Amino acid sequence: MANMMMAGLVAINFLACGQGTPEGTADKAAADATLANGTTIDVTTSRTITSRTDKAGQSLMTTVDADVKNSAGRVVIPAGSTIELVITEISPAKSKSAKDGTLTLRVADVTVNGESYPLAAEVTDVAHTLKGRGITAGEVEKTAAGTAIGAVAGRIIGGDSKGTIIGAAVGTAGGAIVANETASRDVVINSGAPIELTLTGPLTVGAS
């Protein structure tokens, strides 16, 4: 009888171990599919965005350049997966003396194998350029201000009708210079430009 009881206990122990294995395996699989905080992801843009036409609230879809692996070497985000960015602020550089315009992108989510996951990340690098608008309708007021300044200077210099005409001519040229110097330069991210994202929190893909 004692031997039978011992055999039963052994069988129960083996059964318990067998029941615990799948749960442990699932936990390990979930852990293996996790990217740590600080992981960088390189993506490229699907279209050109510019402060001349794009507005805050618009989305920008990007494509992951290469497989993103965790410390265990497992691919968590395959190349070709998509990450959605949202423009939260965009404005041109206001003049040639301004070093840069304003562009803020919020990372929304990543889609892996058809499943979407919220992504805690920030844009840490984006390749962009500044493109001058030239003297457009938007610069008319600036040109007019420059012309008025030039005309006043002409009257002071000349003091007669001829001086006024010269002053007006100088003013027109001066206005063009003012407009050129103060003309806005648009922030432009060209299609296919590289963007670097850095995780600000862990990402687990495939977990239920």
Residue pairs with C-beta under 8 A, 6 or more apart in sequence:
29 206
30 204
30 206
30 207
32 70
32 72
32 74
33 70
33 74
33 76
33 204
33 205
33 206
33 207
34 70
34 76
34 202
34 203
34 204
34 205
35 68
35 70
35 76
35 77
35 199
35 202
35 203
35 204
35 205
36 70
36 71
36 199
36 202
37 199
37 200
37 201
37 202
38 198
38 199
39 68
39 70
39 198
39 199
39 203
40 124
40 196
40 197
40 198
40 199
41 64
41 68
41 77
41 83
41 121
41 196
41 197
41 198
41 199
42 64
42 65
42 66
42 194
42 195
42 196
42 197
43 62
43 63
43 64
43 65
43 83
43 194
43 195
43 196
43 197
44 62
44 63
44 65
44 192
44 193
44 194
44 195
45 60
45 61
45 62
45 189
45 190
45 191
45 192
45 193
45 195
46 60
46 61
46 62
46 63
46 191
47 60
47 61
47 191
48 188
48 189
48 190
48 191
49 58
49 60
49 87
49 90
49 188
49 189
50 131
50 186
50 187
50 188
50 189
51 90
51 91
51 92
51 101
51 102
51 103
51 186
51 187
51 188
52 92
52 133
52 186
54 87
54 90
55 87
55 90
56 87
56 88
56 89
56 90
57 86
57 87
57 88
58 86
58 87
59 84
59 85
59 86
59 87
59 108
60 84
60 85
60 86
60 87
60 105
60 189
61 82
61 83
61 84
61 85
62 82
62 83
62 84
62 85
62 195
63 80
63 81
63 82
63 83
64 77
64 78
64 79
64 80
64 81
64 82
64 83
64 110
65 79
65 194
66 79
67 75
67 77
67 78
67 79
68 75
68 76
68 77
68 78
69 75
69 76
70 76
76 112
76 203
76 205
77 110
77 112
77 203
77 205
78 112
78 113
81 110
81 111
81 112
81 113
82 110
82 111
83 107
83 108
83 109
83 110
83 111
83 119
83 197
84 107
84 108
84 109
84 110
84 111
85 105
85 106
85 107
85 108
85 123
85 195
86 105
86 106
86 108
87 103
87 104
87 105
88 104
88 105
88 106
89 102
89 103
89 104
90 101
90 102
90 103
90 104
90 187
91 101
91 102
91 187
92 101
92 130
92 133
92 184
92 185
92 186
92 187
93 99
93 100
93 101
93 130
93 184
93 185
93 186
93 187
94 182
94 184
95 181
95 182
95 183
95 184
96 132
96 180
96 181
96 182
96 183
96 185
97 181
98 185
100 130
100 187
101 130
101 185
101 186
101 187
102 187
103 126
103 128
103 187
103 189
105 123
105 126
105 195
107 119
107 120
107 121
107 122
107 123
107 197
108 118
108 119
109 116
109 117
109 118
109 119
110 116
110 117
110 119
110 203
111 117
112 205
112 206
115 205
115 206
117 203
117 204
117 205
119 197
119 199
119 203
120 199
120 200
120 201
120 202
120 203
121 197
121 198
121 199
121 200
122 197
122 198
122 200
123 195
123 196
123 197
124 196
124 197
124 198
125 194
125 195
125 196
126 189
126 193
126 194
126 195
126 196
127 189
127 190
127 193
127 194
127 195
128 187
128 188
128 189
128 193
129 187
129 188
129 190
130 185
130 186
130 187
130 188
131 185
131 186
131 188
132 183
132 185
132 186
133 139
133 183
133 184
133 185
133 186
134 180
134 183
135 143
135 176
135 179
135 180
135 183
136 183
138 184
139 179
139 182
139 183
139 184
142 175
142 178
142 179
142 182
142 183
143 175
143 176
143 178
143 179
144 175
145 175
145 178
146 171
146 174
146 175
146 176
146 177
146 178
146 179
147 168
147 171
147 172
147 174
147 175
148 171
148 175
149 171
149 174
149 175
149 178
150 167
150 168
150 170
150 171
150 172
150 173
150 174
150 175
151 164
151 167
151 168
151 170
151 171
152 167
152 171
153 167
153 170
153 171
153 174
154 163
154 164
154 165
154 166
154 167
154 168
154 169
154 170
154 171
155 163
155 164
155 167
156 167
157 163
157 166
157 167
158 164
158 166
158 167
189 195
